[in-house]
Amino acid sequence: MEPIPLVLAGARGHGHWHLDNIRRLTAQGLVRLAGVCELTPLTAEELGDGLGTPEQSADLADLVTRTGARIAIICTPIHTHADLALAAAGRGAHLLLEKPPTPSCAEFTRMIEGLRELGTACQIGFQSLGSHALTAIRKLIADGAIGEVTGIGAAGAWARDESYYTRAPWAGHRSLDGRDVIDGVLTNPLAHAVATALRIDGADRAEDIESIELELFRANDIEADDTSCVRLRTARATNVTVAATLCAERPGEPYVLIHGDRGRITFWYKLDRVLLERPGHEPETTDHGRTDLLENLAAHLRDGTELLVPPQRTGAFMRVVEAIRTAPDPVRLPADAWRTEPGVGAAPSAKRRVVPGIDRLVTAGAERLALYSELRAPWAAPPAEVPHT
């Protein structure tokens, strides 16, 4: 079979990961990089070896037409996703769209309705949902390995330098030039924690969410939230609670914790690692493979293989995005609730803001399915419940 021609929109920043992945699949003969869409063309050094000499343009729709690309990877600012997705789809390309799909449910609906009319296949870039560990976890639950599931927690304690929020005009914003962006900790960097917990519960569609409680805070000098938690009540009567921060004292691997009345399962979703713990048994750790989402999309186009992350299966996540979009602005933490430390970046002058005690609170949130205010964080106000709509 001939390699599938594709274009990449947004090749810098996180787009470097996509370039490397395209390089890997090009070496296997599965895809061919036909074009790169950037405002400033990539240099030969930025492009690297193994990708040939793709066409470059700042006009994605024209680039798709000129190259005959069958796939467009869209890794651009959040508020540009819907327009670029529809532009590429209108010229015949199928899509791998970075998460979050859009910054609002209205944009999400506009996009998926347009893609449906065009007959466009679309994969949303929640890479963790390609993990084979999910199948293993569902089997453990179905087999009763931990008894009845009593709740699902997720914890993400990461650190980001202050420069993370100045790397692009939209970074750390709720809106920009009158357009929604919603670049918060739960909607972008640790969005996988939310989406993965919902997929494990089998509650990943919009109609699967009964209620949402939010607590949004910010230690950094930004509009959006960097330290937040959310508790969802799903149609399966499961409480799903996610606690996350970008101001960790000691950054660690994010995970999802499935509570049962006879044990629990921990899933480190970036590592594809599962830990099963049950009274009277030795802990069991297993590592699993992962299906790459671009490979899955290519297989879908070739032989109809089912997509792993079609837009409809991110509808519940988008309900969280919408709740955050319409919530009051994140609460600014008082000056005595955070401190400045040397950053985690390579620059000697890098600095980051740290919230003392947040690592413990994030862990406790996943363990107890509790919000920061319920854990008596001194800076946390009572939660705001979002009405069911």
BAMARVEX-109281 format. One line per field, with one value per residue (C-alpha): residue in three letters; chain; z, y, x. Coordinates in Angstrom, 1 decimal. Each point is the difference from the previous one (the first is absolute). Layout:
# BAMARVEX-109281
res c(ALA  ...)
chain c(A  ...)
w c(Z  ...)
v c(Y  ...)
u c(X  ...)
This chain:
# BAMARVEX-109281
res c(MET  GLU  PRO  ILE  PRO  LEU  VAL  LEU  ALA  GLY  ALA  ARG  GLY  HIS  GLY  HIS  TRP  HIS  LEU  ASP  ASN  ILE  ARG  ARG  LEU  THR  ALA  GLN  GLY  LEU  VAL  ARG  LEU  ALA  GLY  VAL  CYS  GLU  LEU  THR  PRO  LEU  THR  ALA  GLU  GLU  LEU  GLY  ASP  GLY  LEU  GLY  THR  PRO  GLU  GLN  SER  ALA  ASP  LEU  ALA  ASP  LEU  VAL  THR  ARG  THR  GLY  ALA  ARG  ILE  ALA  ILE  ILE  CYS  THR  PRO  ILE  HIS  THR  HIS  ALA  ASP  LEU  ALA  LEU  ALA  ALA  ALA  GLY  ARG  GLY  ALA  HIS  LEU  LEU  LEU  GLU  LYS  PRO  PRO  THR  PRO  SER  CYS  ALA  GLU  PHE  THR  ARG  MET  ILE  GLU  GLY  LEU  ARG  GLU  LEU  GLY  THR  ALA  CYS  GLN  ILE  GLY  PHE  GLN  SER  LEU  GLY  SER  HIS  ALA  LEU  THR  ALA  ILE  ARG  LYS  LEU  ILE  ALA  ASP  GLY  ALA  ILE  GLY  GLU  VAL  THR  GLY  ILE  GLY  ALA  ALA  GLY  ALA  TRP  ALA  ARG  ASP  GLU  SER  TYR  TYR  THR  ARG  ALA  PRO  TRP  ALA  GLY  HIS  ARG  SER  LEU  ASP  GLY  ARG  ASP  VAL  ILE  ASP  GLY  VAL  LEU  THR  ASN  PRO  LEU  ALA  HIS  ALA  VAL  ALA  THR  ALA  LEU  ARG  ILE  ASP  GLY  ALA  ASP  ARG  ALA  GLU  ASP  ILE  GLU  SER  ILE  GLU  LEU  GLU  LEU  PHE  ARG  ALA  ASN  ASP  ILE  GLU  ALA  ASP  ASP  THR  SER  CYS  VAL  ARG  LEU  ARG  THR  ALA  ARG  ALA  THR  ASN  VAL  THR  VAL  ALA  ALA  THR  LEU  CYS  ALA  GLU  ARG  PRO  GLY  GLU  PRO  TYR  VAL  LEU  ILE  HIS  GLY  ASP  ARG  GLY  ARG  ILE  THR  PHE  TRP  TYR  LYS  LEU  ASP  ARG  VAL  LEU  LEU  GLU  ARG  PRO  GLY  HIS  GLU  PRO  GLU  THR  THR  ASP  HIS  GLY  ARG  THR  ASP  LEU  LEU  GLU  ASN  LEU  ALA  ALA  HIS  LEU  ARG  ASP  GLY  THR  GLU  LEU  LEU  VAL  PRO  PRO  GLN  ARG  THR  GLY  ALA  PHE  MET  ARG  VAL  VAL  GLU  ALA  ILE  ARG  THR  ALA  PRO  ASP  PRO  VAL  ARG  LEU  PRO  ALA  ASP  ALA  TRP  ARG  THR  GLU  PRO  GLY  VAL  GLY  ALA  ALA  PRO  SER  ALA  LYS  ARG  ARG  VAL  VAL  PRO  GLY  ILE  ASP  ARG  LEU  VAL  THR  ALA  GLY  ALA  GLU  ARG  LEU  ALA  LEU  TYR  SER  GLU  LEU  ARG  ALA  PRO  TRP  ALA  ALA  PRO  PRO  ALA  GLU  VAL  PRO  HIS  THR)
chain c(A  A  A  A  A  A  A  A  A  A  A  A  A  A  A  A  A  A  A  A  A  A  A  A  A  A  A  A  A  A  A  A  A  A  A  A  A  A  A  A  A  A  A  A  A  A  A  A  A  A  A  A  A  A  A  A  A  A  A  A  A  A  A  A  A  A  A  A  A  A  A  A  A  A  A  A  A  A  A  A  A  A  A  A  A  A  A  A  A  A  A  A  A  A  A  A  A  A  A  A  A  A  A  A  A  A  A  A  A  A  A  A  A  A  A  A  A  A  A  A  A  A  A  A  A  A  A  A  A  A  A  A  A  A  A  A  A  A  A  A  A  A  A  A  A  A  A  A  A  A  A  A  A  A  A  A  A  A  A  A  A  A  A  A  A  A  A  A  A  A  A  A  A  A  A  A  A  A  A  A  A  A  A  A  A  A  A  A  A  A  A  A  A  A  A  A  A  A  A  A  A  A  A  A  A  A  A  A  A  A  A  A  A  A  A  A  A  A  A  A  A  A  A  A  A  A  A  A  A  A  A  A  A  A  A  A  A  A  A  A  A  A  A  A  A  A  A  A  A  A  A  A  A  A  A  A  A  A  A  A  A  A  A  A  A  A  A  A  A  A  A  A  A  A  A  A  A  A  A  A  A  A  A  A  A  A  A  A  A  A  A  A  A  A  A  A  A  A  A  A  A  A  A  A  A  A  A  A  A  A  A  A  A  A  A  A  A  A  A  A  A  A  A  A  A  A  A  A  A  A  A  A  A  A  A  A  A  A  A  A  A  A  A  A  A  A  A  A  A  A  A  A  A  A  A  A  A  A  A  A  A  A  A  A  A  A  A  A  A  A  A  A  A  A  A  A  A  A  A  A  A  A  A  A  A  A  A  A  A)
w c(0.0  -0.7  3.0  0.9  -0.7  2.9  1.1  3.4  1.2  2.9  -0.1  2.8  3.7  0.6  -3.8  0.3  1.6  -3.1  -2.3  1.8  -0.2  -3.7  -0.5  1.8  -2.1  -3.2  0.6  0.2  -3.3  1.5  -0.6  -1.9  1.2  -3.0  1.6  3.0  1.0  2.0  0.0  -0.4  -2.0  1.8  -0.6  -1.2  3.5  1.6  -2.5  0.5  -2.0  -1.4  -1.0  -3.5  -1.2  0.8  -1.4  2.5  0.2  2.6  -1.8  1.2  -2.4  -3.0  1.2  0.3  -3.5  -1.5  1.7  -0.3  3.7  1.4  3.6  1.7  3.5  1.8  2.9  0.2  2.7  1.5  -1.3  -3.6  0.0  -1.3  -2.9  -1.1  0.4  -2.2  -2.5  -0.5  0.0  -2.7  -2.2  0.5  2.9  3.0  3.4  3.0  2.2  3.2  3.3  1.2  -3.2  0.5  2.8  0.2  -0.6  -2.6  -2.0  0.5  -1.3  -3.0  -0.8  0.3  -2.0  -2.7  -0.1  0.0  -3.1  -1.7  0.9  1.7  2.4  3.0  2.8  3.2  1.3  3.4  -0.4  3.4  -1.5  -2.3  2.9  0.1  3.8  -0.3  -1.3  2.7  2.7  -1.3  0.0  3.6  1.0  -2.0  1.7  3.4  0.9  2.2  0.7  -0.6  -1.2  2.6  -1.8  -2.3  0.9  -2.0  1.1  -2.0  1.8  -2.6  -0.1  -2.6  -0.1  -0.2  -3.6  -0.8  0.1  -2.2  -2.7  -2.2  0.1  0.9  2.7  3.4  -1.4  0.4  -3.0  -2.6  -2.2  0.8  -0.7  2.5  0.7  3.4  0.4  3.6  1.8  -0.4  -3.6  -1.5  1.7  2.3  -2.2  -0.4  3.6  -0.5  -3.3  1.2  3.2  -1.9  -2.6  2.7  1.5  -3.4  0.3  -2.8  -1.9  0.7  1.3  2.5  2.4  2.7  2.0  0.3  3.0  -0.6  2.0  -2.1  1.3  -1.3  1.6  -3.2  -1.5  -2.6  -0.9  0.0  2.8  0.9  3.2  -0.2  0.7  -1.4  1.2  -2.5  0.6  -3.0  -1.3  1.4  3.5  0.2  1.7  -2.1  1.7  -1.6  1.9  -1.9  0.3  -2.0  3.3  1.5  2.6  -1.4  -3.5  -0.6  -2.5  -0.3  0.7  0.2  3.1  -0.2  3.4  0.7  3.1  -0.2  -1.3  -2.4  -3.3  -0.7  -3.6  -0.9  -3.4  -1.5  0.9  -1.0  3.5  2.1  3.7  1.5  3.8  1.9  3.7  0.4  -3.3  -1.1  -2.0  -3.8  -2.4  -3.8  -2.9  -3.2  -3.6  -1.7  -3.4  -1.5  -1.0  -3.4  -0.8  1.1  -2.3  -2.9  0.6  0.1  -3.4  -1.5  1.3  2.3  3.3  2.7  1.2  3.6  0.8  -2.3  1.1  1.4  2.5  1.4  0.6  3.8  0.1  -2.0  2.7  2.4  -2.3  -0.3  3.8  0.4  -2.8  1.6  3.6  1.9  -0.6  2.0  3.5  0.3  2.8  2.7  0.0  3.1  -1.7  -2.5  -0.3  -2.9  -0.6  -2.8  -3.1  -1.5  -3.3  -1.4  0.3  3.1  0.6  -0.2  2.9  1.0  2.6  2.5  2.2  3.3  0.9  -3.4  -0.7  3.1  -1.0  -3.5  1.3  2.6  -2.6  -2.0  3.1  1.7  -3.1  1.7  -1.1  1.4  2.2  1.5  0.7  1.9  -2.2  1.7  -3.3  -1.4  0.0  -0.1  -3.4  -2.7  -1.4  -3.7  -0.8  -2.2  -3.5)
v c(0.0  3.5  2.2  2.3  3.7  2.3  3.6  1.3  3.3  1.3  -1.7  2.0  -0.5  -3.2  -0.4  -1.3  -3.1  -0.5  0.5  -2.7  -2.3  0.7  -0.8  -3.3  -1.0  1.3  -2.4  -2.8  1.1  0.9  3.8  2.7  3.6  2.0  3.4  2.1  2.9  2.7  3.8  -0.1  -3.0  -2.6  0.1  -3.2  -0.4  0.2  -2.5  -2.5  -3.1  -2.6  2.2  1.0  3.6  0.6  3.0  2.9  2.6  2.1  -0.9  -3.4  -0.4  0.8  -2.2  -3.0  0.7  0.3  -3.0  -2.3  -0.8  -2.6  0.9  3.3  0.1  3.1  1.1  3.7  2.3  -1.3  2.8  -0.7  -3.7  0.1  2.4  -1.9  -3.4  1.1  1.7  -3.2  -2.2  2.2  -0.8  -3.8  -0.7  -2.2  1.3  -0.7  2.9  0.9  0.2  1.8  -0.2  3.5  2.5  -0.2  -2.4  2.4  -0.2  -3.7  -0.5  2.3  -2.0  -3.5  0.8  1.5  -3.1  -2.3  1.8  -0.3  -3.7  0.8  -2.5  1.8  -1.3  2.2  -0.1  -1.6  -2.4  -1.7  -1.4  -2.1  -1.9  -3.7  0.4  1.2  -3.3  -1.8  2.3  -0.5  -3.8  0.1  2.0  -2.3  -3.0  1.4  0.3  3.0  -0.6  2.7  3.3  2.7  2.9  1.2  2.6  1.5  2.0  2.2  1.9  1.7  3.0  2.7  3.0  3.5  0.0  -2.7  2.8  2.4  -2.5  1.0  2.8  -2.4  -1.9  0.2  1.9  -0.5  2.1  2.0  2.8  -0.9  -3.7  -2.8  -1.8  -1.7  -1.1  -1.3  -2.9  -2.3  0.9  -0.2  -1.3  -2.5  -0.4  -3.7  -0.6  1.1  -1.8  -3.2  -0.2  0.5  -2.7  -2.5  0.7  -0.5  3.6  1.9  1.3  3.4  -1.7  -2.0  2.9  0.7  2.7  2.0  1.6  2.3  1.7  2.2  1.8  1.7  0.6  1.4  3.4  -1.3  0.0  -3.7  -2.6  -1.8  -1.8  -1.5  -2.9  -1.3  -2.6  -1.5  -2.2  -2.3  -1.7  -3.2  1.6  0.2  2.9  0.9  2.5  1.5  2.2  1.7  2.6  1.5  1.4  -3.3  -0.2  -3.3  -0.6  -3.6  -2.3  0.6  -2.9  -1.2  -2.0  -2.3  -0.8  -3.2  -1.5  -2.8  1.7  2.7  0.5  2.8  0.9  2.2  1.0  1.5  -3.2  -2.5  -1.6  -1.6  -1.0  -2.3  0.0  -2.3  -1.1  -3.4  0.1  1.3  3.2  -0.7  2.4  -0.4  2.1  0.3  1.1  2.9  0.6  3.2  2.2  1.0  -3.6  -0.8  2.8  -1.3  -3.5  1.5  1.6  -3.2  -2.7  1.5  -0.8  1.7  3.3  0.0  3.7  1.3  3.4  -1.4  -1.9  3.2  1.6  -0.6  1.7  2.9  0.3  0.7  2.5  1.8  0.0  1.6  2.5  1.2  -0.1  3.1  1.0  -2.2  1.2  1.7  -1.7  2.4  0.9  -2.1  -3.1  -0.4  0.5  0.5  -2.6  -0.7  -1.3  -3.4  1.3  0.2  3.8  1.0  2.9  -2.2  0.3  -1.7  0.4  -2.8  -0.4  -1.6  -3.1  -0.4  -3.4  -1.4  1.6  -1.3  -3.5  0.3  1.2  -3.2  -2.2  1.5  1.2  3.4  3.6  2.4  1.7  -3.3  -0.8  3.3  1.7  3.5  1.8  -2.0  1.3  -2.4  -1.6  1.4  -2.6  0.3  -0.7  -2.9  1.1)
u c(0.0  1.1  0.8  -2.9  0.9  -0.6  0.6  0.9  -1.4  2.0  3.4  1.7  -0.5  -2.0  0.1  3.6  -1.5  -2.2  3.0  1.8  -3.0  -0.5  3.7  -0.4  -3.1  1.7  2.9  -2.7  -1.5  -3.4  -0.1  1.8  0.3  -1.2  -0.3  0.6  -2.2  1.7  0.0  3.8  1.3  2.1  3.7  1.7  1.4  -3.4  -1.4  2.8  0.8  -2.3  -2.9  1.0  -0.8  -3.6  -1.8  -0.4  -2.8  -1.9  -3.3  -1.1  -2.9  2.1  2.8  -2.4  -1.2  3.5  1.4  -3.0  0.3  -2.4  0.8  0.5  1.5  -1.1  2.3  -0.8  -1.3  -3.2  -2.2  1.0  -0.9  -3.6  0.7  3.1  -1.7  -2.9  2.3  2.2  -3.1  -1.6  3.0  -0.3  2.4  -0.9  1.2  2.2  -1.0  1.9  -1.8  -1.9  -2.1  -1.5  -0.3  -3.8  -2.9  -1.5  3.2  0.2  -3.6  0.7  3.1  -1.4  -3.1  2.1  2.3  -3.0  -1.4  3.3  0.5  3.3  1.6  1.4  2.2  0.5  3.5  -0.4  2.9  -0.7  -3.2  2.1  1.5  -0.7  0.0  -3.6  -1.2  1.9  -1.5  -3.5  0.5  1.2  -3.1  -2.3  1.6  -0.7  3.7  -0.6  -3.7  -2.5  1.5  -0.7  1.6  2.8  2.6  2.8  3.0  2.4  2.8  2.2  2.2  0.2  2.4  -1.4  1.3  -2.5  -2.7  2.0  0.9  -3.0  -2.5  -2.9  1.8  -1.7  -3.0  -3.7  -0.6  2.0  -1.2  -3.6  0.4  -0.2  3.3  -0.4  3.6  -0.3  1.7  -3.1  -0.7  3.5  3.1  -1.8  -3.0  1.0  -0.7  -3.6  -0.6  1.7  -2.0  -3.3  1.0  0.7  -3.5  -1.6  -1.3  1.7  -3.0  -1.6  -3.2  1.9  0.6  -2.7  1.7  3.3  1.7  3.0  2.7  2.3  3.1  3.1  3.3  1.6  -0.7  -2.4  -3.7  -0.5  0.3  3.2  -1.2  -3.5  -2.3  -3.3  -2.5  -2.3  -3.1  -0.4  -3.1  1.4  -0.3  3.8  1.8  3.0  2.4  3.1  2.5  2.7  2.7  2.9  1.5  1.2  2.7  1.3  -1.4  -1.0  -1.8  -3.7  -2.3  -3.6  -1.1  -3.0  -1.5  -1.8  -1.5  2.5  3.1  1.2  1.8  2.5  0.7  3.0  -1.3  3.1  1.9  -2.7  0.6  -2.7  0.2  -2.6  -0.3  -2.3  -0.1  1.6  1.9  3.4  -0.1  0.0  1.7  -0.4  1.2  -2.0  0.4  -1.7  -1.5  1.1  -2.9  1.4  0.6  -3.6  -1.3  2.0  -1.3  -3.6  0.5  1.5  -2.3  -2.6  1.7  -2.1  1.3  1.2  -0.9  -2.7  -1.4  -3.2  2.0  1.5  -3.4  0.2  3.4  -1.5  -2.7  2.9  1.6  -3.4  -0.5  3.4  -0.6  -3.2  1.2  1.1  3.6  2.5  0.7  3.4  1.9  1.3  3.7  0.6  -1.4  2.8  3.7  2.5  2.7  2.5  -1.7  0.1  1.1  3.6  0.2  2.0  -2.4  -3.1  -2.5  -3.1  -2.8  -0.5  -3.0  1.2  -2.0  -1.6  1.5  -1.6  -3.4  0.1  0.8  -2.8  -2.5  0.5  0.1  -3.1  -1.9  0.0  0.3  2.7  -2.5  -1.1  3.6  0.2  2.5  0.3  -0.5  -2.9  -3.6  -3.0  -0.6  -2.3  -2.4  -0.8  -3.7  -0.7  -1.0)
